[in-house]
Amino acid sequence: MTEATTLRPNKPLSTKPTFHYHVAMPQPQSHLFEVTLQVNGWSESLLDLKMPVWTPGSYLVREYAKHLQDFRVETGNQHQPLPWDKRSKNHWQVQTGDASTIVVRYRVFANELSVRTNHLDATHGYFNGAALFLFVPGFEQQPIQVTIVPPKSDWQTTTPLPAVEGTENTFEAEDFDTLVDSPFEIGTQQVYDFEVLGKPHQLAIWGQGNADPQRIIADTTKIIETEAELYGGLPYERYLFLLHLSSTGFGGLEHKTSCSLNYPRFGFRAKDKYNRFMQLVAHEFFHLWNVKRIRPKVLERFNYEQESYTTSLWFCEGTTSYYDLVLPLRANIYDSKTFLEGLGKEITRMKLIPGRLVQPLSESSFDAWIKLYRRDANSDNSQISYYLKGEMVSFLLDLLVRSRHGNQRSLDDVMRRMWQEFGVKEVGFTPQQLREVLESVAGTDLSDFFQRYIEGTEELPFDEYLEPFGLKLKAAEDEESKPYLGLIVKTENGKEVVKFVNATSPAGIAGVDAGDQLLAIDGWRVSADQLCDRLKDYHPGDTIWVTVFHQDELCTLPVTLSESQPTRYQVVQIENPSETQKQNLAGWLNTKED
């Protein structure tokens, strides 16, 4: 369908229009934001309005327009209704006639507490620009003002946008990209100011839990200083960390001068959980360089209406994931033992996903829009996360560069080169340009590496890359080994439900299916909790009879068990490492030689 906007007989605008949003929430318990857009100085006969379908940093079409309701338009002076029609799922077209001031009103339902959506209830309001605001095609570069109308006098507004002097609760974005990139928190959040490297920072916390703000600020300061040292300074004037304490949530979304974090409210006391939180902080903060400024060419200019495909998300997210493990070590938030334990856990996660041998890393990046966030029962058989495998590939590349250059070069040099060549000017990079930088720093041709581990699906050779550092990968099994069946079973509503079947496992070959209800092994009832112990009664090569309900049909299937499979992996030191290996390890982990 050809849009009417391409057929307009209108004359060019003599002056640029202005855009001012008002966001109210008079009944927050209804979960409805009431949004008003006033356009002044409009001189065309048609006004097109569109809502983004995705938000940068989260590669999924989320169809934000599905939450928009009660759309109406009127003139600004006479308050006369203006005719409009909907042209597509996220496109409204208004016939403005000779009206120069147009007022657009609509409401947005907001009851999804995540870092990439909107949430409004009796305790607070939170929104992302892409999920709340409309844009006018052709005018995305115009400044936009936003006035917040809180429902209560004690509710305050926290946002990275600068306030407009002399106007209460009003903020200005220099363009629509900046508006999308600036989350808003409205409520009784606790706000803590602190300074790092001469620049103001804020930590805003919504929700109750066992978080210690002063401890978080102290360790966040270390993260900021460590990352600033890597890149040679901070590319902003002020920065906001916005933390939501929720029941079970987890996630983060990066912005140029802020980040949104969602973490379990009681996940700060246990050391391992606190370390995981600091990794989340390190991850999202690292993104203010890698992704927000160093980004693929296709994301140099955002197209908010459709997917932007790239094979480089493994570098955007995976490399950042590697650094979120490394940076707390460098910042002395945890020690090298904890780091290596964490590395072993990440390797375990990847090695237990059969899809790592099916989907290339480049394809995982490209297909993020249709696969990573749209998982099903077969996902682990057919795909691998570009976060996870990208982290492992970045780890190997770091070791490759370090071993070739005696720790005088590393992946840090790649990041600095990418920053200087692309990030500073915010010019997007192509996959070939990324590879050229990697090869230049490594001092070698990486064609074979890319073909095998990024464009191909070969098993990653961890031991080959760990050996120069006096380390190796150790496969560990349960204390009492058991033959391999290939099922993941969970108890749901009193039923033992098969959640995943490894397609190449004994169970998968026999025909057990995800969604089946597991009933018995060899005629004896078995629960999810009992399954591992029951398997220890058998040996590899034994044939057992597995009874399930498959789509309500009772089935008993013969399954021949195979050899025991490792359940976890550890990165451990080899016996009698050489002096060179000790020096390499100390240089990588920033530790003194034992």
N, C-alpha and C positions, 0 to 999 in steps of 0.2 A: 504494500500500500504506500503510495506517495503522500507524504505529509503535506498539509496545506501550507505549512511554513515555507515550502520551496516555491509556492505560487503567489506569494504576497505581492500586491501592487504597491505596497506602502513606500513612502519616501523615507530616506535615511533620517535617523534621529539627529536633531540639531543639538541637543544636550543629552548627557547621559542620565538615565534615571537613577534614583536611589532606592535602596531596599532596607526595610527595618522590620525585624521580627519581634513579636511579643509572645512569650511563652508563659502561660498561666496554668495553675493546677488547683482550682478552687475546691475540688473534692478529691483529694489524693487517693482516698480509699477506693475510688472508682477506677483507678489505674489509667485515667484519661488525661493526657496533656491537651490543653486548648491552645492552639497555635494561630496567630494572626500575622499575616504578611502585608505590610503596607508598601505599595510601590508608588513613588512620587515622580512626576516628570515623564510619564509614559506618553508617547506620541504615535504609536502604531495602533492599527485597528484590531490586531490580534495579540494576545499574550499567551505564550506557551509556558507551561510549568511542568517540571519533571522531578521525580523522586529517584535517588540512586537505588540500584538493586543490590549493591554490595558496598563494603567499606574497606579501604586499603589496609593491608595487614592481615586480612581474613579472606581467604580465597574461595569463597562460596557465594553463589547468587542466593541472597536471603529474602528477596522479594519484600522489602520493607513496606511497600505500598499496601500490602495486605492488611496492615494495621491502621490504615488511614480511613476515616469515616467522616460523615457530616460535612462534606465539602460544599462551600458556597462562596460566592463572590458578589461584591457590591461596589458602587462608586464611593469615593471617599467623602464627597461633599453632601450629596443628596441622599446617600445611603440607598440608592436604587439598585435592585438586583441586576446583575449582568448575566447574559446567557453564556453557557459553557457546555462543552461536551467532552467526553473521555475518548481519547484517540488510541490509547493502548493501555497496558496494565499499569504503567507508571507515568502516563502523559495526560495532562488536562489542558484544554485549549479554551481560552476565554475570548469572547467577542467584546472588545472594550469600547468600540465606537469612538466618540471623541473625548472620552473620559481620560483625564491626565493623572488622576489619583485613583488607584484601585486597591481595594482591601479584600484579601483572600483569607477565609477562615476555614479551619478544619480541626479535627481532633485525632489524636494518635493513641491507640491502646498500648499500654506499656506495662507488661507484667512478666518480663523475662529478665532475670538478674544474671547478666553476663557482661563481659567487657566490650562486646560488639553490638549490643542491643540497647533497649530502654527499659527502665524499671521505675515505677511510681507506686508508692503506697503511703500509709499514714506516717511512716518514719522518715521518708526522704524521696527525692526525685533524682534520677540519673538518666542522662541521655547522650547519645552520640549524634553528631550532626547529620551523617548519612541516613540515619534511621528516623529523623524527625523533620528535616528541612527540605523544601523544594528548591530547585534552581531554575533560572531562566536561561535557556540555551542562547549562547552568544554573549552573555553578560556575566560569565563565571569569574571574570577578573575584577569585577566591581566590588568595592568595600560593602560590607553587610554589618548592620548593627543588630544586636539582640538585647532585648530588655526582659528580665526575669521578673515575674510577679509571684512571689512566694505566697502560700496559703496562710502562713502564720508569721507573726512578727519576729519570732526567735529563729526562723530559718535563714541561713546565710547561703551565699552562692560562692562556690569555688570552681575556678576554671583557669586554664593557662592564658586565655585571652585578656588583653589589657582593658581596663575599665575606661569608660568615657567620662572625662572630668565634668563635674557639675550635674551629672544625670545619675540618679540612684539605680543601682542594679542593671546598668547598661554597659555592654561590652562591644568591642568592634573587631571584626575579622577583616584582614586586608583583601581577602577574596574567598570564593567558595571552598577552595581546597583547604584553606586555613580554618574555615568554619567546620568542615568535616573532620579536621585533624585536632579539634579542641573539645574534649568532653566537658560536660557540666555536672556538678554535684550540688544539689540544693537540699539543705536540711540542717541538722544539728551536729554535723560531723566535727570531729576534733581536728584542729589544724595546728601544726607545729612548724615553726620557721627555723631554718638553720642555714648556715653559710658554708660553702665549700669552694676553695680556690678563688675567693673574692666574689663569688656569685650567689645570689639568694636562691634557696630551695625551700620547698614546702612538702610536708607529709600530711595528707588529709586522710583520716580514718573514719569510715562509717561502719557502725555495728559494734557489738560487744564480744569480748573474747579474752584470751590470755596473752595478747600481743603486748610487748613492752616497747612503747614508742621510743624511749631513749636508747634502748639497745638497738632497735631497728635503725635509728638515725645514725648511731655510731658506726654500725657495720655498713650501712648504705654509703656513708661518707668514704669509707675505705674503698668500696666498689667504684664510686665516682672518681676518686683520685687515681685508682689503678687503671681505669679505662682512659681517663684523660692523659695519663702518662703514655699509654700505648699510642694514642692518636696525636698527641702534642697539643692538648688544650680542649676546651669545651666550646662547641659551636652554638651556644645560646646565651641569652642574658639572664634568664630565670627558668626554673624547672619545677614541675609539680609531680609528685608521686601520689596517686589516688588509690587508696586501698579499701576494698570492700571485704568485710568479715562476714562470711556466709556459713550456712550449715555444712555443705559438702562441696562447694564450688572450688574450681581451680582454673586459673588462666590469666593471661595478660594480653594487652594490646598496646603496641607502641605508637607514639606520636612524636612530632619533632621537638616539642618542649614539655612533654608530659608523658605519663603512661598510666593506664588503668590496670589494677591488679585485683584479682579475686582469690581469696584463700580461706580454708576452713578456720572458723573462729577460734577453735582450741588447738590449732596446729603449730603453736610457737614454743611450747615448753620442751618437748622431746627434741633432743639434739638433731636427730636425723631429719625430723620434720622442719625444724628451724633452718637447717642447712638447705633443704629443698626450697624454702621460701626465699632465701638469699640468692639461690640460683635463678629463681624467677625474676628477682630484682635485677640481677646481673644481665639476664637475657634481654629483658625489655629495654634496659638502659643502653645496652650494646646496639640495639636496633636504631638508636637515634643517629648512629653513623651507618651501620650496615642495614639497609632497607629504606630508612627514611631519606637518606641522602645518597648513599651508594646503592643504586637500584637498577634492575634490568631496563634495557631500552624501552621495552613495551610498557613499562610503568613510569616512564619519564613524565608523561602527561596522562592523568587518570581519565579513563572512560568509565563513568559511573553507571552506564546503561548495559554493559555486557562484560563478558570475561576478557581478560588479557592474558594470553598464553605465553609461557616461558619455560624453558628447560633448566633454568638457573635457580629455582627455589631451593634446591639442595644447598646452594651457597648462601642464599638469603637467610634461611631458617636453620639448616643443618650446621653450617659453620658457626652461627650464633649459638646453637645448642652446645657445640664443643667448647666454646668460650665460656658459656655459663657454668660449665664444670671446672674450667681452668681458673677463671678470674677470682672466685672466692679463695682458692689456694694461694694465688699471688697476693691477695689482700689479707692473708693470714686469718681468715675466718674459719678455715679448717686446715688440717695438716695433710701431708702427702699420703699417709695411710688411708685417710678418709677419701681422698681424691682417687686413689687406685681402686678402692672398694666401689666407689661410685662408677668408675669406668667399667669395672667388671659387671656391674648391674646393667649398664647400658648395653654392653656386648651381649649379655644374657638375653635381654629383651629382643635384640635383633636376631640372635641365633635361634630363638624359639619360634620365629615367624617364618613359615615355609615360603611365603610370598617373596622373600628376599631373593630367591632363586628363580623367580618368575618375572617380576617387573623390574626393568632397568631404572636406575635412579633418575636419569633424565626424563623418562616417561612418567615416573611418579610425580615429578615437578610439573610437567605439562598437564597431567590429568588431575591435578589437585582439585579443580573445580567440580569434578564429577565423582571423585573417589574418596579422598582423604576424609572429608566431613560427611560422607554418605555411606557409612559402613553397613555391611550386611553380614550374614553368617559365613559367607565365603571370602570375605575381605582378606583375612590372614593367609588364605591359600593363594591369592592372586595378586597381592600388592604389598608394598613396603612403604612406610612413611618416609618422606624426604627429610623430615626433621631427624629421624633416628638414623637412617643409613647415611644421610648427609653429614651427621655428626661423626659417624665412624670413618667416612671417607676423609673428612677434614682432619681428624685425628691422625690417620695414616699419612696424609700429605704433610702435616706438621713434622711428624717423625722422619719422613723422607728428606725434607729440607734440612732439618737439624743434623741428621746423620751425615749428609753429604757435605755439610759446611761446619761441622764441629760446634754446633749451637751458635755460630756467628750469624746465621740466618734462620728464620723460622716463618711460620704462618703469619706472625706479627708483621713481617715485612710485606707480605702480600696485602694485608689489610691496610697498611700505611700507603702502599702504592695505589691501591684502589681508591683510597680516600683522596689522595693528591690528584690523581688523574680523572676521577669521576665525581667523587663526593663533594669536594669543595665547590665545584661549579654546578653540581646537580645535573650532570650529563649522564644519561643512561648508558650502561655497558651492554655489549652483545656477548653471547656465549664464547665466541672466538676471542674477544678482547680479554675476557676473564681468564681463559686458558693461556693466552700469551703472557699475562702478568704472572700466573702461576709458574709457567715454564721459565720465565726470566729470573724469578727469585730462586727457583730450584736449580737453575743452571743445567737443565737437561730436558730432553724431549719427553713429554708426558703422553704421547699418542697411545702407547700400550696401556698405561694406567687408565686413561679415559675409556679406551675401548673395552677393557675388561670390567672395570668397577663402576663406571658412571653410565656408559652407553650399553654395557653388557651386564650379565647377571652372575659372573663368577664369584665364588666364595671369597670373602676378603681374607688375605693372608696375614693375619695378625702377627703370628710368630716371626715371620720374615721381617716385619718392620719393628717389632719389639726387641729382637735379638741385639741390635747395636746398643741398646740401652740396658742390657743385662736382665731383660724381663721375658716372660713367656706367658702364654695363655694356658690355664689349667682347667680342664673340664672336671666338674664335680657332680657326683650323683648322690642320691639319698643314702643315708647310712646303711640301709638294707635295700639292695637293688631290687628292681621289679621289672618284668618284661614290659614291652611297650605296646599299648593299646591304641592310643591316638585320639582320646576324647577329653573334652573339658565338660564337666557336668556340674550343674548347680541346682540347689533345692529352691523351688519357687512355688509358693502356695501349697506346700505339702507334696509336691511332685518333683521327681528327679529329672530335670530337663537337660538334654544334650545341647550345649551352647555352641560348641565348635567341634568339627571333625577334620583332622588333617587328611586332606584328600589322598595322600599317598601312604597313609598309615594302615595297619591291619584293619581297624574299624572302618576307615574310609573305603578300602577295597572290598570289604564284606558288604557294604551297603548301608551302614548306620548313617543316619542323616541328622543334621542340625535341626532341632525342633522336636526330635523324637523324645518320648518319655522312657527313660531307662527303668526297667523293672527288676531284672534278675540276671545273674551270671550262673550258668550251670544249674538253673532251676531254683536258685536261692536268691531271695530278695536282697538288693544292694542299694545303699544310699550314696549320695555324692561324697559324704564324709568317710564312708567305708571303702570306696572304690580302690584307693591306693593300697590299703592293707590287704584287701582281697586279692589283688594282683600279685602280691608277694608270695601267695601260695602256689604260683605257677612258674614255669620256666619258658624261656624263648623256644619257640617251635611247638608249644602246646596249643591244641585247638580247644577253645572254650565256646559255649553256647550263650549268646547274648540275647536276652528277651527285651523287646521294646514295644511300645505302642507307636506305630507309624501312621499318622493321619487316622488315628482311632482304630487301626487294624493291628491285632496282636501278631507280632512277628518274632521268630526265633532264628537267629543267624549264626552260622559257624564262623568264628574268627580265629585265625592262627596268629598267635602273639609273636612279636619280633624281639630283637635284642634291646636291652635297656638303653635309654637315651639320656644324655646329660641333662640335668635340670638347671644348672647354673654354671657360670664361668668366673674365674678369678684371674686377675693379673698379678703374677707372683715373680719374685726374683729367681734367677737361675743360680745354680750352685757355682761358687768360685768365679764370679764375674771378673773380667780383666779391668785394669786401671782405666783404659779407654771407655769401657762400658760404664764404669762408675762415674767418670767425668761427664759422659753424655747424659746419664740419668740425673745427676745433680744439676746440670745446666738446664734440663727440661723442667724439672720440678722446683727449681730455685732453692735447692737444699744443699747443705754441706755434705761432702762425702763422708761415709761412715768409716 
